[in-house]
Amino acid sequence: MKRITAFAVIVMIIFAPARSVRAGEVDEPDVRAMGAVLMDAETGRVLWGKNENTRLAMASTTKIMTAVIALENGDMDSRVTASRRAAMAPKVHMGLLAGEEVRLGDLMLALMLESSNDAAVAIAEHVGGSVEEFCAMMTAKAHSLGAVDTNFETPSGLDSDNHYSTAYDMAVITRYALRNPDFVNLINTRTATFQSSARTYNFVNRNRLLHEFCGANGVKTGFTGKAGQCFVGACRRGDMQLISVVLASGWGSTGREQKWRDNKAIMTHGFDNFRYEQIAEERQPSGAITIERSKTPQIDTVLSKGLKLPLSRQERESIVVDIHMPTAMRAPVQEGQQVGTAKVFIMGTVAEEIPIVTTVGAQRHDLKTSLEKVIDTLLEMGTNEEVNTALPEF
């Protein structure tokens, strides 16, 4: 087996984000929330966490998934007729009247800018047919993304016995949502005015992070008596997009301010301590293999994909790449065949396994295969035709 040690490597994780190696030996942010996480949006790597896998109520951060399902399944120009159930939704609400008609795209603004609960119910009934069916769609979508510790019972985030998520899952959902340009435009809208069949509405985005933190570009606040103060934030500086989640940062006026402090502390921790490291390149050479029983004496191998991760200084200095593949193998070998693995270790833990593949193929060439070629040639020439005495080369 071959082994190499490196201080730089490569792979890009696209969907189904992995629970990555934690940052090592850097100052921890001071966060009071019961559950919190910091995630790199590009790779899905967890950079810091506190009880990030603990199931907690998540209040109106729920509406991130409400918006995702509506954007993917609804016509934003369609007209929504508010039901009695929507009109009876408790505060925070926009004050919809039963029978009032509103454009779906306008309800989305009420949903995400001011967290209107009646808008959430109206959207759910319009897109899903019922609140219950819409919530089933929300849960199924979450699980398909890898957010398996999440269950939605309301589209608004109001307290319900079996309505829960985790800081990690909310980051996974948000990472997915941020890939939708319409979602990004929605959460970055500062003010909105629109007309329903009954009145004119004016809304202001309640996300203070947009005004108070450099590079902030999302996402959603939340509060209920059970969940406490919650917030999912997003911020881009340079080529790095980070997602922060805090659940149960506190209650009352103290908790209201604490959620902003918690998120700023988490984001600052990320931007101060991490930068992207190109650990490996796609099709980076990984050595040659001797090929037995073939006219091709050896073939080259490469990494099938690259790896780029956000790392702290201590993590960058700890990178080790182990190349596991045979020194020789028998033909036949196919082009692109996996013949080994490059294991990337960060702080002593496997962060990624990159398949090693061949660059070309190699056909088998020995007495048995040569005889088979002779027989095939004779059969193709036919028994009634003159046979050429020149036989294939052994």
Buried (B, 14 or more C-beta within 10 A) or exposed (E): EBEEEEEEBBBBBEEEBEEBBBBBEBEEBEBBBBBBBBBBBBBBBBBBBBBBBBBBBBBBBBBBBBBBBBBEEBEBEEEBBBBEBBBEBEEBBBBBBEEBEBBBBBBBBBBBBBBBBBBBBBBBBBBBEEBEEBBBBBBEBBBEBBBEBBBBBBBBBBBBEEBBBBBBBBBBBBBBBBEBEEBBEBBBBEEBEBEBEBEEBEBEBBBBBBEEBEBBBBBBBBBBEBBBBBBBBBBBBEEBBBBBBBBBBBBEEEBBBBBBBBBBBBBBBBBEBBEBBBBBBBBBEBBBBBBEBBEBEBBEBBBBBBBBBBBBBBBBEBBBBBBBBEEEBEBBBEEEBEBBBBBBBBBEEEBBBBBBBBEEBBEBBEEEBBEEBEEEEEEEEEEEEEEEEEEEEE
